[in-house]
Amino acid sequence: MMPPSEKYTRFEKAKIIGARSLQIAMGAPSLLDLTGKDPLEITMAEFEADVIPITVKRRK
């Protein structure tokens, strides 16, 4: 299994992290047991753990 940083371009990574961070800020539950942290910190931890349920569709 590849680390998330090798699987996505920097633009895809930014879009995924931004979208997930907004979800958490709006009240979505965290996928990791991290309480009392900033939504961006939670999202970064989720991204590194490769648990974010967001996919990227690429054109061929």
N, C-alpha and C positions, 0 to 999 in steps of 0.2 A: 504494500500500500504506500503510495507516494504521500509525502507531506503536503498539506494544503497549499503551501507557498509555491510548489512546483507544478501544481495542477491548474492554476489559474494565472491569467495575466495580471499585472498590477491594476489595470482598470476594472477587471472583473472582481478582483479582491476588494477594491474600494467600494464598488456597487453592492456587493454582498454584505460587507461590514456595515455600510451605511443603512441599508434596508433593514437588516436584523437589529441594529442598534435603535432605529426608530420604532420597530415593533416592541422591543423591550421597554423603551421609554413610554410607550402608549399603554403598557400594562400586560404585555404578553409574558407568559411564564418563562423563566430561564431554563435551559436544558441542562445546566450544571448547577450544583448546589453551592452557589455563590450569593451570599446575602450582604447587603449594605455596601455594594460597590456601584460605581458609575456604569450606566448601560454600555458605554464603549468598552470599558474594561471587561465586562461580562462577555460581550460579543467577541472580543479578541481571544479570550480564553476558549470560547465555544469554537471559534475558527481554528485555533491551533489543535483542539481536540477532534476536529473534523466531524462535528455533530450538528452543524447548521443545516436545516432542511430546505435549502435553497439550491436550485440547479441552474446551470448556465447552458443555454442553447446557442450553439455556434452555427453560422451559415457555412455551407460547404463550398 
